[in-house]
C-alpha cells in the first residue's frame, strides 16, 4: 500500500476494554449505564465508532455476559446521538497454563475457553454493525497466558459474523495475523473489502516503532480500510502516524488512561484531542453515516 495521507478520517473510541485498568482510573466505565454514557459522550466529541467490551458492574472485571452487552447496546441505540456500534468478540479464547514445569492442567482461574457459537452469541443477539475478530494466537505480557485463536476457530467465527451481516474488524497484532486475514478473504469467509485494526505496541505483538508500523501498513491490500492505535503515551502520536499513512484512528481508555502527564483522561477528552490532531493535519473527521456508506454497513436493531 503506497503512503498517501487520508483526508477523510473516522475515529473509533475504545471505551473500556478488558484489561485490569478498572482500579487505575475512576473514569474507566464499569456498569452498562457508565459504558453507554461514556460511549455517547465520545460520539458527541467526534467518534464515529464506539468499540465496547462489558465489565462486571461491581468488580470491574471483564465479562462476556450477553445481558450486559444487550443493555449497553440498547442504551446507545436509544440515545439521540448516532454512532456506529463495534462490539468485541475477543472474549472466550484465554488460556493460562499451570507453569513452566507443569503446564497442564491449566490454571482454571485464568482460563476461559468456549466454542465459536458462544463467542459470538452477544453479536447474534445485539447485531452491531461491526465486531472484532482477533486474527491470530499471541503471547501477552503475562508469563503463562496465551490469547488463543486457532485457524479453525477463526474460520467458524468469521463465517458466523459474515452470515449475520456484521462486518468483522480484523484485529492484527503482527504481520502474520494480516497474512491469515488475507487467507480468510481468499477462502470467501470474509468479504473482500475488509476492515482491519492495527494494534501496535501490545506485548508481545508488533512493537510500536514506525518501521514495524509501515511493514504492517504495507501488508494491507489496497482495497481494505485500516485504522491503527498505539498504547499509553504513544496513543496520540499514532493518531498522526495512521492518518499520514492513509488510515483511520482509534483512541480511548482501553488503550491509554492519560490525557497529559499526571492527568487522567475521560474518553471524550481523548476523542476531542484526536479530532484536533486530525484537523490540524489538514484532514476532515467524518461521522457515522459516512462511515456506514464507506464500509457498507447497515444500522440494525435486534428483531
Number of C-alpha atoms within 10 A of each C-alpha: 16 10 13 11 19 19 19 18 24 25 28 27 28 26 28 29 21 19 11 11 20 19 11 10 14 13 18 25 26 22 19 24 16 17 24 25 18 23 31 25 18 29 26 16 18 24 34 25 26 27 23 26 26 30 24 15 16 8 11 20 16 19 16 22 13 18 14 20 23 18 18 23 22 16 17 23 19 9 12 8 13 18 27 25 24 26 26 25 26 21 20 20 21 18 19 21 19 16 14 9 6 9 12 11 10 16 16 12 8 14 17 13 16 12 12 19 14 17 20 24 16 21 26 19 15 22 25 24 25 27 23 25 23 25 29 24 17 18 15 14 12 10 11 17 20 18 20 20 20 13 15 10 18 20 20 15 23 28 17 20 23 15 13 14 17 23 26 27 23 23 24 25 25 24 21 15 21 24 15 16 28 18 14 20 15 12 11 14 20 23 16 14 15 20 21 24 23 27 23 26 21 17 14 14 18 19 17 18 12 12 10 16 24 17 14 22 24 15 14 22 15 12 11 14 18 23 26 27 26 27 21 17 15 16 26 22 14 25 25 19 21 26 25 18 21 20 26 28 29 30 33 32 26 23 24 23 24 20 19 9 7 7 9 17 19 23 30 24 18 25 27 17 16 27 23 15 17 25 13 11 15 13 18 16 19 16 20 22 15 14 19 17 10 10 16 12 19 17 17 14 13 10 6
